[in-house]
Amino acid sequence: MRFVEIGQRNLKELYRDPVALGFLLGMPLAFILIFSFAFGGQTTGAVSIGVVDEDQSQVSKGFVSYLQNIPALRIISPVYSSQAEADEELSGGGLSIYLLIPRGFGEAIEGQQIVNMELVYNQADPMLPQRVRPIVEAASLGYLDISIPLNIELAQKEAQIKDEYVNYLIPGMVVFGLMILIPSVSGIMVRDRTRGFLSRLMTTPARPWDFILGYTLPFVPVIIISVAIYLGVGVLMGLTIVGNIGLALLVLFILGICCMGIGMIVGTLSKTEDQATGAPWIFIVPLVMISGAWWPVEQMPSVLRVVAEAFPFLHAIDASRYIITSGVGFGAVLPDLYWLTGWAVALFAIGVLLFRRSMTS
């Protein structure tokens, strides 16, 4: 009955590490809570949408006012007077979708004729018009409390995209792949500490920065190669790179630095290798889920959107997605770069501080 003895020994080892056991049991609970809260009937945030009123009639202005009172929509103010102005905002990343009210809108409603409108959207978020269209249709049919023939066309801003779903998916998957650096970095640090290698290094004149750079610099080429592989496979799958690939690589590289910083913190705080490699997943997957990697953040409750915007992952996904798909320039993603850089600096500073304390304890 040797298997019983072996099983008893492994069971004791498992329960001797309550933190790792808690993460093991807590991961399914985290999934359930995130999914149920994000898609369990909670009120989602309003979708930001621009409006171009080319008609400029009393009827069209009344319709815009009617849209402004719909909770599911947040009409960007002021209303655009020309489509060229809205297209410029759309190309620059300041706008994701807008409704074009054409000339003759008021006459068509008053004459009970077919009303034509367009929802023009950026292919960086191809699922957004599918959510906005039924809202606009319901508002249009409810306006003036009459039933009129209605035709709302969907117009893509970027026509050169081969597969808009692939262009939407790949940036999120690249970010998810970079987050795997977190358990990798933390696992190596804990492994060296438990094996005594780190203790022997601490007897040398090395400073905390020497240890930090020694553990992180080898991962720099890993970040570069990983991003290149992800994007290369994406191209083979149909990814169309419209914008500056160098700018997209810069955004993703800074995020990789952030992930290494988180890995250092986790590695310093973890007691065992199981904790270091298992603990990060309890927040990696939920953060990816609420950061827009697999579905639009607009579909989630506003409180989750606020949480996601506080972390660097949403900013990296949005910036890289708009660069690759829409071709936006440096100025359009500069706020995201500021956010990512700030996180990278803060994480490394915290990592050095915690590591210094662990050296003296």
N, C-alpha and C positions, 0 to 999 in steps of 0.2 A: 504494500500500500504506500509505496514511495510518493505517488502523485498527491496523496492526501497531505503528507508532510510538506511537499514542495508548495502545494496550494496554500496551506496555512502560513508558510513563511512569506509568500508573495502577498497574501491578504494583509498580513501585519505590516509589510513594507508600504502597502498602499495607504493604510489608515494612519501610518506614522507621519504622513505628509498631508495634513488636513487642507492646506492651501491648494495643493494640486488636485486633491479630491473634490474640493469645492468648485474649482474651475471645470472639472470634468462633468460634474452634475449641474453646474450653473449654465453651461453653454446652451443646452436645449431650452432652458427657461428664458435665456436672453433672446433666443430666436423667436419664441412664442410671444414675448412681450413686445418686441420690435414689430413683428408682423401684425399683431392684433392692434397695436396702437397706431401704426401707420396706415393700415387698411381695414380697420375694424369698425368703420362707421363714424369715425371722428370727423369733425368739420375740417375740411382742407383749407389751405390758404387761398386767397384770391389770386387769380392769374393777372399779371400785368400785361396790358394790351394797349397799343397805340391806336389812334383813330385818325384817318385822313378824310376830311369832309370837303370834297370837291364841289358838292352841290351848293353849300352855304345858303340853303333855304331855311325857312322857319320850321319846316317839317323835319329836315335833316338835323337841325340844331336841337329840336325837341327829342329826336331819336337818340342823340348823343347824351342828352340829359337823362333819358330813360335808362340808357346803359350804365350811367354813373351810379344809379341807385340799385344796381344788381350786385348782391354781396359776393358772388362768385367771380366778379371782374373788378379789376382796379384800372380804371382808365387813366392813362398817363396824360398829365396836363403840361402844357396846353395842347389842344387838338391841332394836328398838323393840317395846314392849308394846302399842301402840295404833296404828291406822292414822291417826288424827288427828295424832299426833305426827310421823309420817313425812310426811304431806301438808304439814305446816307447813315441814319441812325442804326438801321438794321445791319448794314455792312460793317459798321464800327463796333458792333457788339453791345451798343446801348439799348437795343430793342430786339426782342425775340419774335414778335408777331404784331401785325397791325391789321385793322379792318379798313378797307377802302370803300367809302361811300361815294359812288360816282355821280357825275352830273346827271340830272334828270331823276334823281331818287324821289324827290318830293312829288313831281308830276306823276311818276309811276304809281306811288301810293294813292294819290288823290284820284287817279284814273283807273284804279284797280287793275293795273297792268303788271307784267312780270317785273319783279324787283331783282336786279342783279347787284351783287356785292362780291368782294374778294377778301379772303383772308390770306395775306402774304406773310410767309414765315421763313425763318432761317433754318437751313437743314441741320444745323448743329443740334436742334431739338425737334426731330421729326414727329414725336408723339404729342407735342403740344397742340397742334391744330386739331387733332382728333378729340381733344378734350374741350377746346374752345368752340369748335363749330356747333355742337348741339346747344350750347349756351346762347350763342348769338342767334341761332335759328329760333329758339324758343322766345327770345326777347323780341326778335323781328316780327314773329307771328302774333305776339301779345301786344305789340305797339298799336295804339289806337283801338285795341280790342276788336280787330277785324281780321278776317282770313284773306290773305293775298297770295298769289303765286310767288314763290321765292326761290331764288337760285343763288347759292353761295359757293363760289369757286375757291379751291385751294391753289395758291400759286407759290411755287418754290423760288426763293431768291437766288440760290446757287444751282444752276442747271447742270453743271459739269460733274456732280457727284454721281459715281457709279451705283453705289449701294448706301443709301442714307442710314440704314440700320447698322451696317458695319462701321460707318463713320461715327455713329453715336456710341457704339459698344466698345470699340477698341481703346479709346482713352481711359475709360473706366477700368478696363481689364489691366491696362498698364499700371495704373495707380494701385490696383489690388495686388499685382505682382510685386511692386516695390515694397508694399507693406509686409511682405514675407521677410524682408530684411530685419524686421524688429525681432522675431524669435531667433533668427540666425545670429545676430550680434549678441543678444543677451545670453543665448545658449553657450557661445564660445567663452564669454567672460566668466560665467558661473562654472563651466567645466574646468577652466584654468584655476579658479579659486579653490574648488573642491579637491583638485589633484595636487594642490600645493605649489603649482608653478607661479601663481601670482604672489604668493607669500615670499618665495625666493627672490622674485623681482623687486619686491618692496625693500629688500635689504640693500639694494643698490641706490646710488644717488638720483635715480630717476624721479622726475616730478610728475604730478597728476596729468599734466598735459601730454607728457611722453606716453603714458599708458593709454590715454584717450585716443591720441593720434595713431598709436601703434595698433589699436583695435579697429579703428575706423578707416584709415587710409587704404588698407587692402580691399575694402568694399567699394571704393570709388570706381575702379574699372568694372567691378561687378554691376554697378548701377548703369554705367554707360553701355556695357554689352547687353544687359537685360533689356534696356529700353530699345536698343537697336534691334534686338531679336523680336520683341513684341511688335514693334512697328513694321518690321520686315514681314513677319507672318501676316500682319494686318493687311499689308499691301497685296500679298498673295491671295488673301480672302476677298479683296475688292476695295480696300481702303484707298480713298482718294485724298492726297495731301495737297490742299489748295494754298495754304499759307506758308510762312517761313518755317521750315523744319528745324532750323537752328534755334529759333525762339521757343518752339515747342519742346525741344530737348532741354533747353535751359530751365523751363518750368518744371519738367519732370525730374531733372537732376537735383534741383533745390528740394523737391519733395523727398527724393531719396536721401538727402542729407538729414531732413527732418526725421525720417524713419530710423536712420542710424542713431540719431539723438535719443529717440524714444527707446531704442534697443539698449543703449547704454544705461539709461535710467532703470529700465526693467531688470537688466543684468546686475546692477548694483544692489537693488532692493531684494532680488530673489535669493532664497536660501539654497534651493536645489536646482538641478538642471531641468527637472520636470516642470517646476514652477516657471522657469525662464522661458521654456519653449511652449508651454501650454497656456500660461496666463495671458499672453498678448492676444490670443485668438478670441477671447471673450469680449474684447472691445474692437479688434480689427474688423471682424465680419459685420457687426452692427454699424460701425462707422462707415464702412463701404456701402452698406445698404441705404443709409440715410444721406449719403453724399452725392447721390445721383449717378452712381456707376451703372446701375441696371435699369432704373426707371427715373422719371423726372421728379425732382424734389417738390415741384409745384403740386404733385398729387398727394403730398403728405401734410399732416397738420402743421400749422405755422410754428408751433413750439418745437417740433423736430427740425424744421428748417432753421430756426434760430440756433439750435444746438449744432447742426451741421456747419453753419456758417462760422462758428467759433473755431473750428478745427481747420487745418490746412488742406485736407483732402478734397473738400468740395471746391475750393479755389483752384487747386491743381487740375481737377477734372474739367471744370468750366473753362479755364484758360486754355488748356491744351485742346479741348474740343472745338472752341471757337477759332483758335489759330489754325488747326488742321482743316476744319470744314469750311469756315467762313473767310479765312485769310486775313483776320484782323491783325493790326500792327502792334508795336511795342506799347504805345500809349494806351490802347484799349485794355491791355492786361496788366498795366503797371500797378493798379491797386492790389491785384492778386499776387504779383511778385513781391510787393511790400509785405503782404501778409505772410507769404511763405518764408521770406527771408527773416522776418521777425521771429517766426516760430523756430526756424533753424538756429538762430543765435540764442534764443531763450532756452531751447532744449539742451544745447551743448553747454551753456553756462550752468544749468541745473545739474547736468551729468557730471561736470567737473567738480562742482560743490559736493555732491553726494559721494563721488568717488574719493575725494579728499577726506571726507569724514570717515569713510570705511577704512582708509589707510591708517588713520590715527586711532581707530577703535580696536 
